[in-house]
């Protein structure tokens, strides 16, 4: 079975990515496919957040065991198959690629293709430029401070500020993504 994910950013309005991956692949394979597609290094901590339909956290799949003391199950990317936690079209996830500022890609499983296999993950569409992998903390702090001191904080923020209001969840439903021809 193949899962086709659509990935967007709330920082860059014209960025879109589509990745197809076998359901029996691990979250680590999906992570590496995303990082390769956007040109990010693999030396940063990141995680997947499995969300409900309102983008509320249900489960977290981490790169390494974070040593949680809670009673929650621990899901590690290398050991967790996509099919263990994702079953339905429309499943929403976030891929947190910058822990310090909690920056993430928004993901949705757009299509489930039964009776097909895919040896390696495939980036079938890439549009626009992804946001920077790591944001300069001084720049980030300055923008936050400037926003906090402004009467109307949104007027002083430029389009590159994290969390811009250009994010549109309807981008998941836009036409124009090429269909994969799989055999």
TORZA-448316 format. One record per residue (C-alpha): x, y, z. Coordinates in pm, whole numbers, plus 50000, padded with zeros to 5 digits. Layout:
BEGIN
XYZ/...
***
This chain:
BEGIN
500005000050000/501265034849918/500605066750111/500725100049928/501375129950154/500925166550070/503175189950271/502855227650309/504365255150524/502735283750713/505905304250660/506115302850281/502785304750102/503915290749767/505785260449908/504225226449842/505675191749845/504215157849765/505835125649882/504715090249812/505985062650037/505185026450109/502945021750414/505414996250555/508265021750551/509235038250879/508765073750993/512565076650964/512295069650590/509575096250558/511725120850757/514735114750534/512625118250218/511285151950338/514715164650444/516275153550115/513485169749912/513885203450084/517675202450110/517845202650491/520635186150689/519875155650900/521755167451208/518835184751383/516285170551627/512845167351473/509635148151521/506295139551370/503115149251552/500065128451466/497125152751485/493375151151493/491265169851237/491745202451433/495565199051435/495595189451804/498405165951911/497475129551956/500855111851939/504475121451882/507055101151691/510555112351787/513955107451631/515345093251955/513955083152292/513495116052475/513295099052816/509705108252889/508475099953239/504835099353135/502665068753086/502285076652716/503615052452458/506995061452313/507205060751935/510675061751775/510985069751401/513365041051324/511095015151489/507645027951388/506085019151055/503785044950897/500975019250893/501255015651273/499845050751326/498335061450993/495405043250839/493055067650671/493125093650398/492905128150550/495145119550845/496945151150955/500505153651080/503045180251157/506745175451094/508535197351349/511905204851190/513085232751425/512555224751792/513875257851925/511185278651756/508635250651712/508575254751333/506885227451134/505485215550804/501805207050790/501075173350629/498015154750517/497735119750378/495875127650056/495695093549897/495985057349994/496845034649700/496084998249785/497704967949618/500774988149517/504314988449652/507015014749638/510635004549696/511855039349789/510055071549887/509355094049590/509045131749582/506535135849299/506105173449330/508055202449473/506865238049432/508375269949573/511225273249819/511015258250166/511615280450469/515125281350615/515865250650822/517215270851114/516155306551180/518595331551326/517585334751692/518535371851714/516315379251413/513515358351563/513795375651903/513865410251741/510685403051546/508915389751853/509985419952062/509025444151787/505635427351752/505045428052129/505795465452143/503765475551840/500195488151874/499075466251589/501645438451593/500665423551258/501425455351062/505115453851150/505715417651053/506985409050709/506035378850500/509045359250625/507955359850989/507075325551125/503355320551162/502285345650900/498605347550825/499275336450466/498905300150575/495835285750410/494735250650503/492785249350175/496135245949996/495895208750069/492935206849833/494385226349542/494345209249207/497445206548996/499375180249183/500475154148933/499075119448979/501655092249012/501695064548758/502475033948969/502464998048857/
***
